[in-house]
């Protein structure tokens, strides 16, 4: 389909990518990556704790620097790109919205579970009052029907969202499902529609392209896939594909490739962002992508198979904010394993 407006690219390397590094970006790394993304003319660059503003905690992990330090450092090097930050109601508050404004954030992205849009009303309204560009997230979109997702999106639009995102937090959506959900939101909303996904089933770029063809106004990606689970849609790959398709993004491919090869991949040496067995199981079982490191730690601690944890987490339908329950799952599996040592079995076989 012919586009009537420019596609907006949002990079999540410096926010979703926090998960891959246990939130340990240095200021120098942030600034170097942001400067290269700016050189590549990426429209929006997102910066914050992986779990959003005020995410620093024992539950979610502590970042190396404060969010104010990260945001101000990145803002200082941006010449073309806009600065964004993520906020999850219940983790971040309206206080963090004021902090983000003081740090020069242009776009605030407010995220809820796909059936809990109404908990963001106050945050959306406050963000509009502060004159932010407001994008909202319906996370774990595979967990609800398309009709219910539309209803939740309308709540966010009514509260004042400029854009509502279909968010495949688990990397579980198949291409026809991504198309169905984006098409339904485009037909039902007057505001913009966005798409954010993860690559756990290897469909990151494919599903994003399908979303664009269905009319998505904004899409997310990260350089070298730097993000939770198997990572996000690979931004440099997406831009290359879109150029081949004749879809204008305004992004420059060479700086993105240089950013991926020279800055981001060397940071993945210790923990590669890839579709390994555990990441694949996240997409297969529909598990929140940021659960990966928590799951691997619990598996090591309790001597159980990480894949079994992920399957059980998916069965229990745990969502973002329930990271502490992964330990309970691991303990339950350990007890079951000890009670039948001769036949521990493996989920999914």
C-alpha positions as CSV (number, residue, x, y, z in Angstrom):
1,X,0.0,0.0,0.0
2,X,1.2,3.5,-0.7
3,X,2.1,5.5,2.4
4,X,0.6,9.0,2.8
5,X,3.0,10.0,5.6
6,X,6.6,9.3,6.5
7,X,7.2,6.1,8.6
8,X,8.6,7.0,12.0
9,X,11.5,4.9,13.3
10,X,12.0,4.6,17.0
11,X,15.2,3.0,18.3
12,X,15.1,1.0,21.5
13,X,18.8,0.1,21.8
14,X,19.4,2.3,24.8
15,X,16.3,1.2,26.7
16,X,15.2,-2.3,25.7
17,X,18.9,-3.0,25.2
18,X,19.3,-2.4,28.9
19,X,17.9,-5.8,29.6
20,X,20.6,-7.5,27.6
21,X,23.3,-5.8,29.8
22,X,21.5,-6.1,33.1
23,X,21.0,-2.4,32.9
24,X,24.8,-1.7,32.9
25,X,25.4,0.7,30.0
26,X,28.1,3.3,30.8
27,X,27.5,6.9,30.0
28,X,30.2,6.7,27.3
29,X,28.5,3.7,25.6
30,X,25.2,5.5,25.7
31,X,26.6,8.7,24.2
32,X,28.6,6.9,21.5
33,X,25.6,4.8,20.3
34,X,23.2,7.8,20.5
35,X,25.6,9.9,18.4
36,X,25.7,7.2,15.7
37,X,22.0,6.8,15.7
38,X,21.6,10.6,15.3
39,X,24.1,10.5,12.4
40,X,21.8,7.8,10.9
41,X,18.9,10.2,11.2
42,X,16.8,7.9,13.3
43,X,13.6,9.8,14.3
44,X,13.4,8.9,17.9
45,X,15.9,7.4,20.4
46,X,14.6,5.9,23.6
47,X,16.6,6.0,26.8
48,X,15.7,4.7,30.3
49,X,16.0,1.7,32.6
50,X,14.9,-1.4,30.7
51,X,11.7,-1.4,32.8
52,X,11.1,2.3,32.3
53,X,11.6,5.4,34.4
54,X,12.1,4.6,38.1
55,X,12.8,0.9,37.3
56,X,15.9,0.8,39.5
57,X,15.0,-1.7,42.2
58,X,15.9,-5.1,43.6
59,X,13.0,-6.5,41.6
60,X,14.1,-5.2,38.2
61,X,17.8,-4.5,38.7
62,X,19.9,-1.4,39.3
63,X,21.4,0.5,36.4
64,X,25.0,1.8,36.5
65,X,23.9,5.4,36.4
66,X,20.8,7.4,37.2
67,X,18.2,8.0,34.5
68,X,18.8,11.7,34.8
69,X,22.5,11.2,34.0
70,X,21.7,9.0,31.0
71,X,19.0,11.3,29.6
72,X,20.9,14.5,29.9
73,X,24.1,12.9,28.4
74,X,22.2,11.6,25.4
75,X,20.2,14.8,24.9
76,X,23.4,16.8,24.7
77,X,24.6,15.0,21.6
78,X,21.4,14.9,19.6
79,X,21.2,17.1,16.6
80,X,18.5,15.5,14.5
81,X,16.8,12.8,16.6
82,X,14.1,13.3,19.3
83,X,14.6,11.8,22.8
84,X,12.1,9.4,24.3
85,X,11.7,7.6,27.6
86,X,9.5,4.7,28.7
87,X,7.2,4.7,31.8
88,X,5.2,1.8,33.2
89,X,2.5,3.0,35.6
90,X,3.1,1.3,39.0
91,X,6.9,1.5,38.4
92,X,7.1,5.1,37.2
93,X,4.8,7.9,38.5
94,X,3.8,11.4,37.3
95,X,6.9,12.6,39.3
96,X,9.1,10.9,36.7
97,X,7.2,12.6,33.9
98,X,8.3,15.9,35.3
99,X,11.9,14.7,35.6
100,X,11.8,13.5,32.0
101,X,10.5,16.9,30.8
102,X,13.3,18.6,32.7
103,X,15.9,16.3,31.0
104,X,14.7,17.3,27.6
105,X,12.6,14.2,26.7
106,X,10.4,14.8,23.7
107,X,8.4,11.6,23.5
108,X,7.1,9.7,26.5
109,X,6.1,6.1,25.9
110,X,3.6,4.8,28.5
111,X,3.1,1.1,28.7
112,X,0.6,-1.2,30.3
113,X,-0.4,-4.9,30.0
114,X,-2.7,-5.4,27.0
115,X,-5.8,-5.5,29.2
116,X,-5.0,-2.7,31.7
117,X,-5.1,0.4,29.6
118,X,-7.1,2.4,32.1
119,X,-4.3,2.4,34.7
120,X,-2.4,4.8,32.4
121,X,-5.1,7.5,32.1
122,X,-3.6,9.8,34.7
123,X,-0.1,9.4,33.3
124,X,-1.3,10.0,29.7
125,X,-3.3,13.1,30.7
126,X,-0.3,14.5,32.7
127,X,2.0,13.8,29.8
128,X,-0.3,15.7,27.4
129,X,-0.4,18.6,29.9
130,X,3.4,18.6,29.9
131,X,3.3,18.9,26.1
132,X,5.0,15.5,25.4
133,X,4.5,13.5,22.2
134,X,2.6,10.6,23.9
135,X,3.0,7.1,22.6
136,X,1.3,4.3,24.5
137,X,2.0,0.5,24.7
138,X,-0.3,-2.4,24.9
139,X,2.2,-5.0,26.0
140,X,2.0,-8.8,25.5
141,X,-0.5,-8.2,22.7
142,X,-0.7,-11.9,21.9
143,X,-2.5,-12.6,25.2
144,X,-5.8,-11.0,24.2
145,X,-8.2,-11.0,21.3
146,X,-7.9,-8.4,18.6
147,X,-11.4,-7.0,19.5
148,X,-10.3,-6.6,23.1
149,X,-7.1,-5.0,22.0
150,X,-9.0,-2.4,20.0
151,X,-11.2,-1.7,23.1
152,X,-8.1,-1.1,25.2
153,X,-6.5,1.1,22.5
154,X,-9.6,3.3,22.4
155,X,-9.2,3.9,26.2
156,X,-5.6,5.2,25.5
157,X,-6.7,7.3,22.6
158,X,-9.5,8.8,24.6
159,X,-7.1,9.7,27.4
160,X,-4.9,11.6,24.9
161,X,-2.4,9.2,23.3
162,X,-1.0,10.5,20.0
163,X,0.0,6.9,19.1
164,X,-1.0,3.5,20.4
165,X,1.4,0.6,19.9
166,X,0.7,-3.1,19.4
167,X,3.5,-4.6,21.5
168,X,4.6,-8.1,21.0
169,X,6.7,-8.3,24.2
170,X,7.1,-12.1,23.9
171,X,8.0,-12.2,20.3
172,X,5.1,-14.7,19.9
173,X,3.0,-13.1,17.2
174,X,2.9,-14.7,13.8
175,X,2.8,-12.5,10.7
176,X,-0.9,-12.9,10.1
177,X,-1.6,-12.0,13.7
178,X,0.5,-8.9,13.5
179,X,-1.3,-7.9,10.4
180,X,-4.7,-8.5,11.9
181,X,-4.0,-6.4,15.0
182,X,-2.4,-3.5,13.2
183,X,-5.2,-3.5,10.6
184,X,-7.9,-3.5,13.3
185,X,-6.4,-0.6,15.2
186,X,-5.9,1.4,12.0
187,X,-9.5,0.9,11.1
188,X,-10.8,1.8,14.6
189,X,-8.6,4.7,15.8
190,X,-8.0,8.3,14.7
191,X,-4.6,8.5,16.3
192,X,-1.4,6.9,15.0
193,X,-0.7,3.2,15.4
194,X,2.7,1.7,16.2
195,X,4.4,-1.7,16.4
196,X,7.1,-3.0,18.7
197,X,8.2,-6.6,18.8
198,X,10.9,-9.1,19.8
199,X,12.7,-11.7,17.6
200,X,12.2,-14.8,19.7
201,X,10.6,-16.7,16.8
202,X,12.9,-15.2,14.2
203,X,10.1,-13.0,12.9
204,X,11.2,-9.6,14.2
205,X,11.8,-8.0,10.8
206,X,9.1,-9.9,8.9
207,X,6.3,-9.0,11.4
208,X,7.5,-5.4,11.4
209,X,7.3,-5.2,7.6
210,X,3.9,-6.8,7.7
211,X,2.8,-4.2,10.3
212,X,4.1,-1.4,8.0
213,X,2.2,-2.8,5.1
214,X,-0.9,-2.9,7.2
215,X,-0.5,0.8,7.9
216,X,1.6,1.2,11.1
217,X,2.8,4.8,11.5
218,X,5.6,4.1,13.9
219,X,7.8,1.0,14.3
220,X,10.5,0.1,16.8
221,X,13.8,-1.6,16.3
222,X,17.2,-1.8,17.9
223,X,20.7,-1.9,16.5
224,X,22.0,-5.5,16.2
225,X,18.7,-6.5,17.9
226,X,20.0,-5.2,21.3
227,X,17.1,-5.9,23.6
228,X,15.4,-8.4,25.9
229,X,15.1,-12.1,24.9
230,X,16.4,-12.7,21.4
231,X,16.3,-8.9,21.0
232,X,14.1,-6.6,19.0
233,X,13.6,-6.2,15.3
234,X,17.1,-5.6,13.9
235,X,17.0,-1.9,13.0
236,X,19.8,-2.0,10.4
237,X,18.2,-5.0,8.7
238,X,14.8,-3.4,8.8
239,X,16.1,-0.2,7.1
240,X,17.9,-2.2,4.5
241,X,14.8,-4.2,3.7
242,X,12.6,-1.1,3.6
243,X,15.1,0.5,1.2
244,X,14.8,-2.6,-1.1
245,X,11.0,-2.2,-0.9
246,X,11.1,1.5,-1.8
247,X,9.6,2.6,1.5
248,X,11.2,5.9,2.6
249,X,12.4,6.2,6.1
250,X,15.0,9.0,5.9
251,X,17.5,6.7,7.8
252,X,21.1,6.2,6.6
253,X,22.1,2.6,6.4
254,X,25.9,2.9,6.7
255,X,25.9,4.6,10.1
256,X,23.5,1.9,11.4
257,X,25.8,-0.9,10.2
258,X,28.8,0.8,11.8
259,X,26.9,1.2,15.0
260,X,25.9,-2.4,15.0
261,X,29.4,-3.8,14.1
262,X,31.6,-1.4,15.9
263,X,29.7,-0.4,19.0
264,X,26.9,-2.8,19.9
265,X,28.0,-6.3,18.9
266,X,31.3,-6.0,21.0
267,X,29.0,-5.4,24.0
268,X,27.2,-8.7,23.3
269,X,30.3,-10.8,23.6
270,X,29.6,-12.1,27.1
271,X,25.8,-12.5,26.6
272,X,25.0,-12.7,22.9
273,X,21.6,-11.4,21.8
274,X,20.5,-14.3,19.7
275,X,17.8,-16.9,19.1
276,X,19.2,-19.5,21.4
277,X,17.1,-22.3,22.9
278,X,15.9,-20.2,25.8
279,X,15.0,-17.2,23.7
280,X,13.2,-19.5,21.2
281,X,11.1,-21.0,24.1
282,X,10.1,-17.5,25.1
283,X,8.4,-16.9,21.8
284,X,7.0,-20.5,21.7
285,X,5.5,-20.2,25.2
286,X,4.6,-16.5,25.0
287,X,6.8,-15.3,27.8
288,X,7.7,-11.7,28.5
289,X,11.1,-11.2,26.9
290,X,12.7,-9.4,29.8
291,X,12.3,-12.6,31.9
292,X,15.2,-14.2,30.1
293,X,18.1,-13.3,32.5
294,X,15.8,-13.8,35.5
295,X,14.9,-17.3,34.2
296,X,18.5,-18.3,33.5
297,X,19.6,-17.2,37.0
298,X,16.8,-19.2,38.6
299,X,17.6,-22.3,36.5
300,X,21.2,-22.2,37.6
301,X,20.3,-21.5,41.3
302,X,17.8,-24.3,41.6
303,X,19.2,-26.9,39.1
304,X,16.3,-27.0,36.8
305,X,16.0,-26.6,33.0
306,X,15.4,-23.0,32.0
307,X,13.1,-24.3,29.2
308,X,10.9,-25.9,31.7
309,X,10.7,-22.7,33.7
310,X,9.7,-20.7,30.6
311,X,7.0,-23.2,29.6
312,X,5.5,-23.1,33.1
313,X,5.8,-19.3,33.2
314,X,3.9,-19.2,29.9
315,X,1.3,-21.6,31.2
316,X,0.7,-19.4,34.3
317,X,0.5,-16.3,32.0
318,X,3.0,-14.3,34.1
319,X,3.4,-10.7,32.9
320,X,5.9,-7.8,33.3
321,X,6.1,-6.9,37.0
322,X,5.9,-10.5,38.2
323,X,9.7,-11.3,37.8
324,X,9.8,-12.4,41.5
325,X,7.4,-15.3,40.7
326,X,10.0,-16.9,38.4
327,X,11.7,-18.1,41.6
328,X,8.5,-19.7,42.8
329,X,8.2,-21.5,39.4
330,X,11.7,-22.8,39.7
331,X,11.2,-24.0,43.2
332,X,8.0,-25.8,42.2
333,X,9.9,-27.5,39.4
334,X,12.8,-28.4,41.7
335,X,10.4,-30.1,44.2
336,X,8.7,-32.0,41.4
337,X,12.0,-33.1,40.0
338,X,13.2,-34.3,43.4
339,X,10.0,-36.2,44.0
340,X,10.5,-38.3,40.8
341,X,14.3,-38.5,40.3
342,X,14.0,-41.4,37.9
343,X,11.9,-39.5,35.4
344,X,12.2,-35.8,35.6
345,X,10.9,-35.3,32.1
346,X,11.2,-32.2,29.9
347,X,8.3,-29.9,29.2
348,X,7.5,-29.4,25.5
349,X,8.8,-32.8,24.4
